[in-house]
Amino acid sequence: MENSGKKLSASPITIVGGGLAGCEAAWQLSRRGIAARLIEMKPTVYSPAHTSPDLGELVCSNSLRSASLTSAAGLLKEELRIMDSLIMAAADATAVPAGKALAVDRGLFARFITERVESEPLITVERGEIREIPSEEAGLVILATGPLTSDRLTEEIRKLIGADNLSFYDAIAPIVTAESLDMSRLFRASRYDKGEGDYLNAPMDETTYREFVRAILDADKVDPYPFEKIPHFEGCLPVEELARRGPDTLAFGPMKPVGLIDPATRGRPFAVVQLRPENAARSLYNLVGFQTKMTYPEQERIFRMIPGLEHAVFERLGSIHRNTYLDAPRLLDRFSRVRTAPHIFFAGQITGVEGYIESTASGLAVGIMAGLIARGIEPEPPPSATAVGALLKHTVSEPAKRYEPMNISFGLIDAPEGKVSKRNKREMLAARALTEIKSWRDRVHELRDKAPIRSGGT
């Protein structure tokens, strides 16, 4: 077992943060007979985005995205239902019409979660701002404070993990699936033939480039929330800000063709969009330098103007927003514990998962694993062939490049063995994932009563 070998605390597991991840972690602990102390700073202190004293408050969209099993988001929700997720029970009970998506009544959703948590005998809810991370003597701790962690607690986290391991603003470029790209219009190369041709390159002639820049300038942009007013940093400017600075700025910036020769023309393109592998399997590619505040429909329309991306499937779209998150793969072990302080777990969006259901899945997995560790049992993380397990693996595995937050996508889930047609691939992955999550659930149930909670420190 990956701990110091000392006996574990019989104290309740302390969870800091009453958002989706924190409430789900507390719920999963209570389902396993383990007491949880849930600390939520509202209504004593509110973040700039929160207005309700209820737990599980949704501060942006009321949509939990697609309900279809052929979407990664739909698959993740079904896995959560199988695992007796409190958040999914709340969503299903408070759903409102939203076509093929699952959307909720915000107020009823938060009220459902609050009533269930506060009425659970094994969960104690404490209201007030926590300004210090509980010590090892207090027992196991799950930090699930989200992207709007208070300044005081953020500073404590910085001291714990090192200032360079915590990000405050998130500049995200779109990600596309490899199988949706037209490889006949792309060429593989690194600048000046350095490396092993790690990038896919989409060449543009001058006419195509000018039309592309014009579309970016004319696109609808997202108005940031007041708490997300973000100064422009020269190192990660939105692509539309670069385009606004001059007609050739992009061609001398992220789209510069220097050091690249197009095999089709045997010459240098006027401009080029580079796509970088997002994962080791090269099933996902990142549009290098294309962080943006364009609306999602505009991104899909405009980025499909790029040669080879006419039919691109976007697993993540670009954004720039406030998002406090850890350099999790370098800080956390496979159970989401801090390597240098194994009594502390992190869960939710602060670990680098993006979205409501992703935060819920993180809280569920971490709650289950912390509960097993509290009983002296080495956990089995959820299989990476499941959506829940794939998300956890994303946060604790060494990334192919700089670590960035991620929504669930089929590209994160273990690839199937052998050849599978594109048409049947998602159905096959979903069916396998549901079988695997049920098996993991059953194994977790078998483990939970193997050993009592032990007393002492961690």
Secondary structure, 3 states (H helix, E strand, C coil): CCCCCCCCCCCCEEEECCCHHHHHHHHHHHHCCCCEEEEECCCCCCCCCCCCCCCCCCCCCCEEEECCCCCHHHHHHHHHHHCCCHHHHHHHHCEECCCCEEEECHHHHHHHHHHHHHHCCCEEEEECCCCCCCCHHHCCEEECCCCCCCHHHHHHHHHHHCHHHEEEEEEECCEEEHHHCCHHHCEECCHHHCCCCCCEEEEECHHHHHHHHHHHHHCCECCCCHHHCCCCCHHHCCHHHHHHCCCCCHHHCCCCCCCCCECCCCECCCEEEEEEECCCCCCEEEECCCCCCECHHHHHHHHCCCCCCCCCCEEECCEEEEEEEECHHHHECCCCEECCEEEEEECCHHHCECCHHHHHHHHHHHHHHHHHHHCCCCCCCCCCCCHHHHHHHHHHCCCCCCCCCECCCHHHCCCCCCCCCHHHHHHHHHHHHHHHHHHHHHHHHHHHCCCCCCCCCC
